[in-house]
């Protein structure tokens, strides 16, 4: 078993995304870039940080001048390090998870 396999705890596949997001508490959104994405949450590259446990919004499908995204998800901050924040989506019904995962992978 490799070092990577020993550290890997993820239960869902990842997709390396290539788009911008807005994230943060409602009315206090900051720009970030997705580093990693799964059906359960995302990792965002940004200098903006929030305490672990903070509930935030994540807006996907952002054009350069938009202040909100085509798809908006509620999430909770699970980890925060220098330049990166990891969040887990909230209130996603497992029966709907595959549907919006397909939308994220293909439409945005």
Residue frames as a rotation matrix with the C-alpha (Angstrom) as fourth column:
UNK 1
0.583 0.812 0.000 0.00
0.812 -0.583 0.000 0.00
0.000 0.000 -1.000 0.00
UNK 2
-0.264 -0.683 0.681 1.40
0.640 -0.652 -0.406 3.40
0.721 0.329 0.610 -0.97
UNK 3
-0.866 -0.099 -0.489 1.54
0.445 -0.599 -0.666 6.43
-0.228 -0.794 0.563 1.29
UNK 4
-0.788 0.611 -0.076 -1.26
-0.575 -0.686 0.446 8.03
0.220 0.395 0.892 -0.78
UNK 5
-0.196 0.744 -0.639 -3.50
-0.044 0.644 0.764 4.97
0.980 0.178 -0.094 -0.42
UNK 6
-0.472 -0.036 -0.881 -2.97
0.825 0.336 -0.455 4.98
0.313 -0.941 -0.129 3.34
UNK 7
-0.912 0.055 -0.407 -3.98
0.147 -0.881 -0.449 8.66
-0.383 -0.470 0.796 3.60
UNK 8
-0.773 0.631 -0.072 -6.95
-0.328 -0.300 0.896 8.47
0.544 0.716 0.439 1.23
UNK 9
-0.844 0.536 0.001 -10.21
0.213 0.338 -0.917 8.54
-0.492 -0.774 -0.399 3.21
UNK 10
-0.575 0.633 -0.518 -12.55
-0.773 -0.627 0.092 9.72
-0.267 0.454 0.850 0.48
UNK 11
-0.407 0.550 0.729 -15.71
0.153 0.829 -0.539 7.74
-0.900 -0.108 -0.422 -0.21
UNK 12
0.710 0.695 0.111 -16.65
0.289 -0.144 -0.946 9.44
-0.642 0.704 -0.303 -3.48
UNK 13
0.087 -0.691 0.718 -14.80
0.996 0.083 -0.041 10.08
-0.031 0.718 0.695 -6.75
UNK 14
0.063 -0.179 -0.982 -13.25
0.256 -0.948 0.189 13.48
-0.965 -0.263 -0.014 -7.35
UNK 15
0.534 0.039 0.845 -13.27
0.840 -0.144 -0.524 15.68
0.101 0.989 -0.109 -10.43
UNK 16
-0.490 -0.707 -0.509 -10.60
0.705 -0.665 0.245 18.33
-0.512 -0.239 0.825 -10.90
UNK 17
0.552 0.829 0.086 -12.77
0.741 -0.441 -0.506 21.35
-0.381 0.343 -0.858 -11.68
UNK 18
-0.535 -0.744 0.401 -11.85
0.844 -0.455 0.283 24.36
-0.028 0.490 0.871 -13.75
UNK 19
0.030 0.596 0.803 -14.13
0.485 -0.711 0.509 27.19
0.874 0.375 -0.310 -12.69
UNK 20
-0.824 -0.272 0.498 -14.62
-0.168 -0.721 -0.672 30.04
0.542 -0.637 0.548 -10.29
UNK 21
-0.015 0.830 -0.558 -16.96
0.825 0.325 0.462 30.05
0.564 -0.454 -0.690 -7.29
UNK 22
-0.260 0.031 0.965 -18.29
-0.529 -0.841 -0.115 32.58
0.808 -0.540 0.235 -4.84
UNK 23
0.047 0.242 -0.969 -18.47
0.599 0.770 0.221 31.39
0.799 -0.591 -0.108 -1.25
UNK 24
-0.928 -0.352 0.125 -19.13
0.079 -0.512 -0.855 32.66
0.365 -0.783 0.503 2.25
UNK 25
-0.530 0.774 -0.348 -21.97
0.569 0.021 -0.822 33.69
-0.629 -0.633 -0.451 4.50
UNK 26
0.213 0.713 0.668 -24.95
0.973 -0.217 -0.078 35.22
0.089 0.667 -0.740 2.68
UNK 27
0.972 0.198 0.130 -24.11
0.203 -0.979 -0.024 38.79
0.122 0.050 -0.991 1.70
UNK 28
0.529 -0.849 0.007 -20.37
-0.621 -0.382 0.684 38.30
-0.578 -0.366 -0.729 2.32
UNK 29
0.900 -0.104 0.424 -19.34
0.304 0.847 -0.437 36.20
-0.314 0.522 0.793 -0.68
UNK 30
0.175 -0.926 -0.334 -15.68
-0.572 -0.372 0.731 35.95
-0.801 0.063 -0.595 -1.71
UNK 31
0.653 -0.032 -0.757 -14.13
-0.718 0.293 -0.632 34.76
0.242 0.956 0.168 -4.94
UNK 32
0.015 -0.674 0.739 -12.39
-0.562 0.605 0.564 31.38
-0.827 -0.423 -0.370 -4.97
UNK 33
-0.020 -0.111 -0.994 -11.32
-0.937 0.348 -0.020 28.66
0.348 0.931 -0.111 -7.38
UNK 34
0.859 0.405 0.312 -12.22
-0.491 0.823 0.285 25.01
-0.141 -0.398 0.906 -7.04
UNK 35
-0.261 -0.965 0.021 -9.25
-0.958 0.262 0.116 22.79
-0.118 0.010 -0.993 -6.27
UNK 36
-0.988 0.012 -0.151 -11.25
0.005 0.999 0.043 19.59
0.152 0.041 -0.988 -5.91
UNK 37
-0.312 0.947 0.076 -14.88
-0.949 -0.314 0.017 18.54
0.040 -0.067 0.997 -6.08
UNK 38
-0.981 0.133 -0.138 -16.99
0.133 0.991 0.009 15.53
0.138 -0.010 -0.990 -5.14
UNK 39
-0.193 0.980 0.049 -20.71
0.302 0.011 0.953 14.83
0.934 0.198 -0.298 -4.70
UNK 40
0.326 0.318 -0.890 -20.26
0.911 0.148 0.386 15.53
0.254 -0.936 -0.242 -0.96
UNK 41
0.710 -0.108 -0.696 -18.32
0.297 -0.850 0.436 18.79
-0.638 -0.516 -0.571 -1.02
UNK 42
0.762 -0.470 0.444 -15.59
0.342 -0.291 -0.894 20.95
0.550 0.833 -0.061 -2.50
UNK 43
0.139 -0.793 -0.593 -12.13
0.824 -0.239 0.514 22.26
-0.549 -0.560 0.620 -1.77
UNK 44
0.880 0.262 0.397 -11.72
0.433 -0.787 -0.440 25.95
0.197 0.558 -0.806 -2.62
UNK 45
-0.237 -0.971 -0.031 -8.49
0.962 -0.230 -0.148 27.85
0.137 -0.065 0.988 -3.21
UNK 46
0.521 0.405 0.752 -8.74
0.275 -0.913 0.301 31.26
0.808 0.050 -0.587 -1.55
UNK 47
-0.684 -0.724 0.090 -7.06
0.211 -0.314 -0.926 33.49
0.699 -0.614 0.367 0.98
UNK 48
-0.164 0.729 0.665 -10.47
-0.832 -0.464 0.303 33.98
0.529 -0.504 0.683 2.63
UNK 49
-0.764 -0.123 -0.633 -11.02
0.171 0.908 -0.382 31.71
0.622 -0.400 -0.673 5.63
UNK 50
0.168 0.828 0.534 -13.90
-0.717 -0.269 0.643 30.93
0.676 -0.491 0.549 7.95
UNK 51
-0.446 -0.329 0.833 -13.89
-0.863 0.405 -0.302 29.01
-0.237 -0.853 -0.464 11.25
UNK 52
-0.906 0.132 -0.402 -14.57
0.003 0.953 0.304 25.29
0.423 0.275 -0.864 11.13
UNK 53
-0.572 0.778 -0.261 -18.31
0.744 0.357 -0.565 24.72
-0.346 -0.518 -0.782 11.54
UNK 54
-0.552 0.355 -0.755 -19.33
-0.310 -0.927 -0.210 27.96
-0.774 0.118 0.622 9.81
UNK 55
0.087 0.650 0.754 -22.31
0.730 0.473 -0.493 27.53
-0.677 0.594 -0.434 7.48
UNK 56
-0.535 -0.351 -0.768 -21.75
-0.263 -0.795 0.547 29.20
-0.803 0.495 0.333 4.12
UNK 57
0.770 0.638 -0.007 -23.12
-0.144 0.163 -0.976 29.38
-0.622 0.752 0.218 0.57
UNK 58
-0.509 -0.839 0.193 -21.17
0.118 0.155 0.981 28.12
-0.853 0.522 0.020 -2.44
UNK 59
0.572 0.680 -0.458 -22.19
-0.312 -0.336 -0.889 29.58
-0.758 0.652 0.020 -5.82
UNK 60
-0.340 -0.625 0.703 -21.20
0.443 0.553 0.706 27.71
-0.829 0.551 0.089 -9.00
UNK 61
0.061 0.332 0.941 -21.35
0.998 -0.018 -0.058 28.88
-0.002 0.943 -0.332 -12.63
UNK 62
0.423 0.004 -0.906 -19.95
0.365 -0.916 0.166 32.36
-0.829 -0.401 -0.389 -12.02
UNK 63
0.536 -0.288 0.793 -19.28
0.727 -0.320 -0.607 34.69
0.429 0.903 0.038 -14.93
UNK 64
-0.408 -0.909 0.083 -16.66
0.735 -0.381 -0.561 37.43
0.542 -0.168 0.823 -14.46
UNK 65
-0.795 0.081 0.602 -19.05
-0.239 -0.953 -0.188 40.17
0.558 -0.293 0.776 -13.27
UNK 66
0.157 0.941 -0.301 -21.78
0.008 0.303 0.953 38.13
0.988 -0.152 0.040 -11.58
UNK 67
-0.463 -0.239 0.854 -22.56
-0.793 -0.320 -0.519 38.40
0.397 -0.917 -0.042 -7.88
UNK 68
0.100 0.423 0.901 -24.31
-0.665 0.702 -0.256 35.01
-0.740 -0.573 0.352 -7.67
UNK 69
-0.843 -0.531 -0.083 -24.08
-0.442 0.597 0.670 31.68
-0.306 0.601 -0.738 -9.42
UNK 70
-0.293 0.730 -0.618 -26.38
-0.734 0.243 0.634 29.52
0.613 0.639 0.465 -11.51
UNK 71
0.365 0.346 -0.864 -26.22
0.281 0.844 0.456 26.79
0.888 -0.409 0.211 -8.86
UNK 72
-0.165 -0.352 0.921 -26.10
-0.744 -0.569 -0.350 27.61
0.647 -0.744 -0.168 -5.15
UNK 73
0.221 0.142 -0.965 -25.43
0.361 0.907 0.216 25.10
0.906 -0.396 0.149 -2.38
UNK 74
0.706 -0.040 0.707 -25.39
-0.656 -0.412 0.633 25.40
0.266 -0.910 -0.317 1.41
UNK 75
0.317 -0.688 -0.653 -22.28
0.271 0.725 -0.633 23.98
0.909 0.024 0.416 3.04
UNK 76
0.987 -0.132 0.094 -20.37
-0.125 -0.249 0.960 23.81
-0.104 -0.959 -0.262 6.31
UNK 77
0.306 -0.950 -0.066 -16.63
-0.773 -0.207 -0.600 24.45
0.556 0.234 -0.798 6.68
UNK 78
0.980 0.023 -0.197 -14.87
0.066 0.899 0.434 21.17
0.187 -0.438 0.879 7.61
UNK 79
0.288 -0.921 -0.263 -11.23
0.837 0.108 0.537 22.25
-0.466 -0.375 0.801 7.33
UNK 80
0.988 -0.026 0.153 -9.28
0.043 -0.901 -0.432 25.39
0.149 0.433 -0.889 6.64
UNK 81
0.279 -0.955 -0.099 -5.58
0.790 0.170 0.589 25.72
-0.546 -0.243 0.802 5.87
UNK 82
-0.221 -0.470 -0.855 -3.36
-0.083 -0.864 0.496 28.36
-0.972 0.180 0.152 4.31
UNK 83
-0.696 -0.084 -0.713 -4.89
-0.650 -0.349 0.675 29.15
-0.306 0.933 0.188 0.93
UNK 84
-0.681 0.450 -0.577 -7.50
-0.137 0.696 0.705 26.37
0.719 0.559 -0.412 0.97
UNK 85
-0.529 0.616 0.584 -10.90
-0.773 -0.065 -0.631 25.72
-0.351 -0.785 0.511 2.56
UNK 86
-0.911 0.236 -0.338 -12.82
0.044 0.871 0.490 22.43
0.410 0.431 -0.804 2.51
UNK 87
-0.518 0.806 0.287 -16.60
-0.816 -0.366 -0.446 22.36
-0.255 -0.465 0.848 2.81
UNK 88
-0.910 0.364 0.200 -19.26
0.381 0.923 0.051 19.67
-0.166 0.123 -0.978 3.00
UNK 89
-0.663 0.727 0.182 -22.63
-0.280 -0.465 0.840 20.27
0.695 0.506 0.512 1.34
UNK 90
-0.864 0.466 0.191 -25.69
-0.146 0.132 -0.980 20.44
-0.482 -0.875 -0.046 3.59
UNK 91
-0.053 0.999 0.004 -29.27
-0.326 -0.014 -0.945 19.29
-0.944 -0.052 0.326 2.99
UNK 92
-0.383 -0.064 -0.922 -28.54
-0.917 0.150 0.371 17.29
0.114 0.987 -0.116 -0.15
UNK 93
0.529 0.657 0.537 -30.96
-0.656 0.718 -0.233 14.41
-0.539 -0.229 0.811 -0.44
UNK 94
-0.400 -0.761 0.511 -29.01
-0.241 0.625 0.742 11.27
-0.884 0.174 -0.434 -1.45
UNK 95
0.144 0.523 0.840 -31.57
0.714 0.533 -0.454 10.59
-0.685 0.665 -0.296 -4.18
UNK 96
0.974 0.222 -0.052 -30.80
0.139 -0.760 -0.635 14.01
-0.181 0.611 -0.771 -5.73
UNK 97
0.366 -0.912 -0.182 -27.03
-0.230 -0.279 0.933 13.88
-0.902 -0.300 -0.312 -5.27
UNK 98
-0.295 -0.495 0.817 -26.30
0.632 0.540 0.556 11.99
-0.716 0.681 0.154 -8.52
UNK 99
0.534 0.584 0.611 -28.50
0.845 -0.347 -0.407 14.37
-0.026 0.733 -0.679 -10.52
UNK 100
0.979 -0.151 -0.136 -26.76
-0.146 -0.988 0.041 17.57
-0.141 -0.021 -0.990 -9.47
UNK 101
0.133 -0.966 0.220 -23.34
-0.032 0.218 0.975 15.87
-0.991 -0.137 -0.002 -9.59
UNK 102
-0.047 -0.083 0.995 -23.98
0.927 0.367 0.074 15.23
-0.371 0.927 0.060 -13.30
UNK 103
0.877 0.381 0.292 -24.98
0.459 -0.844 -0.277 18.87
0.141 0.377 -0.915 -13.74
UNK 104
0.727 -0.649 -0.224 -21.79
-0.317 -0.606 0.730 20.08
-0.610 -0.460 -0.646 -12.05
UNK 105
-0.079 -0.814 0.575 -19.59
0.289 0.533 0.795 17.75
-0.954 0.230 0.193 -14.08
UNK 106
-0.327 -0.056 0.943 -21.08
0.900 0.286 0.329 18.67
-0.288 0.957 -0.043 -17.42
UNK 107
0.433 0.720 0.543 -23.05
0.865 -0.502 -0.024 21.87
0.255 0.480 -0.840 -17.51
UNK 108
0.911 -0.050 -0.409 -21.07
0.155 -0.879 0.452 24.49
-0.383 -0.475 -0.793 -15.64
